[in-house]
Amino acid sequence: MATIFITGSTDGLGRAAAQSLLDLGHRVVLHARSADRGNALGELRSRAQGIVVGDLSSAAETKAIADQVNAIGRMDAIIHNAGVYTRPARGATAEGHAETLAINTLAPYMLTALIERPGRLVYLSSGLHRGGEGSLDDLDWTRRSWDAAKAYAESKLQIVALALALARRWPAVMSNAVDPGWVRTKMGGAGAPVDIDTGARTQSWLAASEDPAALVSGRYWHHLAQQQPAREATDPEFQDELIGKLGKLTGVELPGV
């Protein structure tokens, strides 16, 4: 059985993935934004291998999350599930970054760089990433007028590009991106067409299944089927430029092969 770390696992898709993997007998390390949210997990927490706490909008707390995971031991897989949708304003983290960028892109990049390398990486994206092309000119929204939908789309394009870049950079790691669809969660709303079990199924499968179809890397998935992502996400030059910019923004360098 695998040991799997899931960010943002107190509710929504992250919690659903945790529950399904635990039901299959896997060991799951949970993540909560705060101690109070972790304490509210109840029975799920008692079943977990462990829980780490930290706010992904903070670089310092993101680094502390990586330290907590590494103290537990090497993960077989990591599901980078946590994220935010449209923010009404740019906002600013303690480091001055746009909140959407910090949580949706900078945090998974930092965790990827700082946590001991697992065998599998799964990144949650969105079909809306196709509206984020051209996103590297003003990555942190310091010059443009704030556009919440565009910022979200850009962050989800960036996370697909990161997943595919890692498939090239770390050939021993299976790295994939997933579009879970518009799911009935707190983020997606009650009117969303996709139930939560369907929305969580692909990332859980990629993280732990021994099905030959799941043992691939550098792919973009939607409901257990491979799809073609936006052109920029597959462009090695775009991927490398993105990694360079993320390294400068965070001060954290992504290890090589």
C-alpha positions as CSV (number, residue, x, y, z in Angstrom):
1,M,0.0,0.0,0.0
2,A,1.2,3.5,-0.8
3,T,1.7,6.5,1.5
4,I,0.1,9.6,-0.1
5,F,0.2,13.3,0.9
6,I,-2.8,15.4,-0.2
7,T,-2.8,19.2,0.2
8,G,-6.1,20.8,1.1
9,S,-7.6,17.6,2.4
10,T,-10.0,19.0,5.1
11,D,-12.9,19.3,2.6
12,G,-14.0,19.1,-1.0
13,L,-12.0,17.1,-3.5
14,G,-9.0,16.6,-1.3
15,R,-11.1,15.1,1.5
16,A,-12.9,12.9,-1.0
17,A,-9.6,11.6,-2.4
18,A,-8.3,11.0,1.1
19,Q,-11.4,9.0,2.1
20,S,-11.3,6.9,-1.1
21,L,-7.6,6.1,-0.7
22,L,-8.0,5.2,3.0
23,D,-10.9,2.9,2.1
24,L,-8.5,1.1,-0.3
25,G,-6.1,0.6,2.5
26,H,-3.5,3.2,1.6
27,R,-1.8,5.4,4.1
28,V,-2.7,9.1,3.8
29,V,-1.1,12.2,5.2
30,L,-3.6,15.0,5.5
31,H,-3.1,18.8,5.2
32,A,-5.1,21.5,7.0
33,R,-4.7,25.2,6.6
34,S,-5.0,25.7,10.4
35,A,-5.0,23.6,13.6
36,D,-8.7,24.3,14.0
37,R,-9.5,22.9,10.6
38,G,-7.3,19.9,11.4
39,N,-9.1,19.3,14.7
40,A,-12.5,19.3,12.9
41,L,-11.5,16.3,10.7
42,G,-12.8,13.9,13.3
43,E,-12.8,10.2,12.2
44,L,-10.9,11.0,9.1
45,R,-8.0,12.3,11.1
46,S,-7.9,9.2,13.3
47,R,-7.5,7.0,10.2
48,A,-4.7,9.1,8.7
49,Q,-1.0,8.4,8.8
50,G,-0.5,12.0,10.0
51,I,-1.6,15.5,9.5
52,V,0.5,18.6,8.6
53,V,-0.7,22.2,9.2
54,G,0.1,25.4,7.4
55,D,-1.3,28.2,5.3
56,L,-0.2,27.9,1.6
57,S,-0.6,31.6,1.1
58,S,2.5,32.0,3.3
59,A,5.9,31.1,2.0
60,A,7.2,30.5,5.6
61,E,4.3,28.2,6.4
62,T,4.6,26.4,3.0
63,K,8.3,25.6,3.9
64,A,7.1,24.4,7.3
65,I,4.6,22.1,5.6
66,A,7.5,20.6,3.6
67,D,9.5,20.1,6.7
68,Q,6.6,18.3,8.5
69,V,6.0,16.0,5.5
70,N,9.7,15.1,5.3
71,A,9.7,14.4,9.1
72,I,7.0,11.8,8.5
73,G,9.0,10.1,5.8
74,R,9.2,9.7,2.0
75,M,5.8,9.8,0.3
76,D,5.0,7.4,-2.6
77,A,2.7,10.0,-4.1
78,I,1.6,13.6,-3.6
79,I,-1.7,15.1,-4.8
80,H,-1.4,18.9,-5.1
81,N,-5.1,19.5,-4.6
82,A,-5.3,22.8,-2.6
83,G,-6.3,25.9,-4.5
84,V,-8.5,29.0,-4.6
85,Y,-10.9,30.1,-7.3
86,T,-11.7,33.8,-8.2
87,R,-10.4,36.3,-5.7
88,P,-12.3,39.7,-5.8
89,A,-9.0,41.6,-5.6
90,R,-5.3,40.8,-6.1
91,G,-4.6,40.8,-2.4
92,A,-1.1,40.4,-1.1
93,T,0.6,37.7,0.9
94,A,3.2,38.5,3.5
95,E,5.8,38.3,0.7
96,G,3.7,40.7,-1.5
97,H,2.5,38.1,-4.0
98,A,-1.0,37.9,-5.5
99,E,-3.0,35.5,-3.4
100,T,-4.2,33.4,-6.4
101,L,-0.6,33.0,-7.7
102,A,0.8,32.2,-4.2
103,I,-1.7,29.5,-3.4
104,N,-2.3,27.9,-6.8
105,T,1.2,28.1,-8.3
106,L,3.9,29.2,-5.9
107,A,2.9,26.8,-3.1
108,P,2.8,23.6,-5.1
109,Y,6.1,24.6,-6.8
110,M,7.8,25.1,-3.4
111,L,6.4,21.9,-2.0
112,T,7.6,20.0,-5.1
113,A,11.1,21.5,-4.7
114,L,11.3,21.0,-0.9
115,I,9.6,17.7,-0.2
116,E,11.6,14.5,-0.7
117,R,10.9,13.4,-4.2
118,P,8.0,10.9,-4.4
119,G,7.3,8.3,-7.1
120,R,4.2,10.1,-8.3
121,L,3.1,13.7,-8.5
122,V,-0.5,14.7,-9.4
123,Y,-1.5,18.4,-9.8
124,L,-5.1,19.6,-9.9
125,S,-5.8,22.0,-12.8
126,S,-8.9,23.0,-14.6
127,G,-10.3,23.0,-18.1
128,L,-10.3,26.8,-17.7
129,H,-6.5,26.7,-18.0
130,R,-7.0,27.1,-21.7
131,G,-7.9,30.8,-21.1
132,G,-4.6,31.5,-19.4
133,E,-2.2,31.6,-22.3
134,G,0.4,34.3,-22.4
135,S,0.6,34.3,-18.6
136,L,4.4,34.8,-18.0
137,D,4.8,38.5,-18.9
138,D,3.3,39.8,-15.5
139,L,3.1,36.6,-13.5
140,D,2.4,38.4,-10.2
141,W,-0.1,40.9,-11.4
142,T,2.0,43.9,-10.4
143,R,1.4,45.9,-13.6
144,R,-2.0,44.7,-15.0
145,S,-5.4,45.6,-13.7
146,W,-6.7,42.7,-11.7
147,D,-8.8,40.1,-13.5
148,A,-9.9,37.3,-11.2
149,A,-11.0,34.9,-13.9
150,K,-7.8,35.5,-15.9
151,A,-5.6,35.1,-12.9
152,Y,-7.3,31.7,-12.0
153,A,-6.9,30.5,-15.6
154,E,-3.3,31.5,-15.7
155,S,-2.5,29.7,-12.4
156,K,-4.1,26.5,-13.8
157,L,-2.1,26.8,-17.0
158,Q,1.0,27.2,-14.9
159,I,0.3,24.1,-12.9
160,V,-0.2,22.0,-16.0
161,A,3.1,23.3,-17.4
162,L,4.8,22.5,-14.1
163,A,3.5,19.0,-14.1
164,L,4.6,18.4,-17.7
165,A,8.0,20.0,-17.1
166,L,8.6,17.7,-14.2
167,A,7.8,14.7,-16.4
168,R,10.8,15.8,-18.5
169,R,13.0,17.0,-15.7
170,W,12.5,14.0,-13.4
171,P,12.1,10.9,-15.6
172,A,12.0,8.6,-12.6
173,V,8.8,10.4,-11.3
174,M,5.4,10.0,-12.9
175,S,4.0,13.5,-13.0
176,N,0.5,14.3,-14.3
177,A,-2.1,17.1,-14.3
178,V,-5.9,16.5,-13.8
179,D,-9.0,18.5,-14.7
180,P,-11.6,17.2,-12.2
181,G,-14.4,19.1,-13.9
182,W,-16.9,21.5,-12.4
183,V,-17.6,19.6,-9.2
184,R,-20.3,20.1,-6.5
185,T,-18.0,21.3,-3.7
186,K,-17.9,24.5,-1.6
187,M,-15.7,26.0,-4.4
188,G,-17.8,24.7,-7.3
189,G,-21.2,25.3,-5.8
190,A,-24.4,23.2,-5.5
191,G,-25.3,23.6,-9.2
192,A,-22.1,22.1,-10.5
193,P,-22.8,19.1,-12.8
194,V,-20.1,16.7,-11.5
195,D,-20.5,14.7,-8.3
196,I,-17.6,14.8,-5.8
197,D,-16.7,11.1,-6.2
198,T,-16.3,11.4,-10.0
199,G,-14.3,14.6,-9.5
200,A,-11.8,12.9,-7.1
201,R,-11.5,9.6,-8.9
202,T,-8.8,10.4,-11.5
203,Q,-6.3,11.9,-9.1
204,S,-6.7,9.1,-6.6
205,W,-6.2,6.5,-9.4
206,L,-3.1,8.3,-10.7
207,A,-1.6,8.5,-7.2
208,A,-2.0,4.8,-6.3
209,S,-3.2,2.5,-9.0
210,E,-1.1,-0.2,-10.5
211,D,-3.3,-0.3,-13.6
212,P,-0.9,0.0,-16.6
213,A,-3.0,2.9,-17.9
214,A,-2.2,4.9,-14.8
215,L,1.6,4.3,-14.9
216,V,2.4,7.1,-17.3
217,S,3.9,10.6,-17.0
218,G,3.5,14.0,-18.6
219,R,-0.2,13.7,-19.4
220,Y,-3.3,15.8,-18.8
221,W,-6.4,14.0,-17.6
222,H,-10.1,14.5,-17.3
223,H,-12.3,11.7,-15.8
224,L,-9.8,8.9,-16.4
225,A,-9.2,9.9,-20.0
226,Q,-6.2,11.7,-21.5
227,Q,-6.8,15.0,-23.1
228,Q,-4.7,17.6,-25.0
229,P,-3.9,20.6,-22.8
230,A,-3.3,24.2,-24.0
231,R,-0.4,24.4,-26.4
232,E,1.8,26.5,-24.1
233,A,1.6,24.0,-21.3
234,T,3.4,21.4,-23.6
235,D,6.0,23.9,-24.8
236,P,9.4,23.1,-23.2
237,E,10.5,26.7,-23.6
238,F,7.4,28.0,-21.8
239,Q,7.9,25.3,-19.1
240,D,11.5,26.3,-18.5
241,E,10.8,30.0,-18.4
242,L,8.0,29.4,-15.9
243,I,10.3,27.4,-13.6
244,G,12.9,30.1,-13.8
245,K,10.4,32.8,-12.8
246,L,9.0,30.7,-10.0
247,G,12.5,30.1,-8.7
248,K,13.1,33.9,-8.6
249,L,9.8,34.7,-7.0
250,T,10.1,32.1,-4.3
251,G,13.9,32.0,-3.8
252,V,13.6,28.2,-4.0
253,E,15.4,26.3,-6.8
254,L,13.8,23.2,-8.3
255,P,16.4,20.4,-8.2
256,G,17.6,18.9,-11.4
257,V,17.4,15.3,-12.5
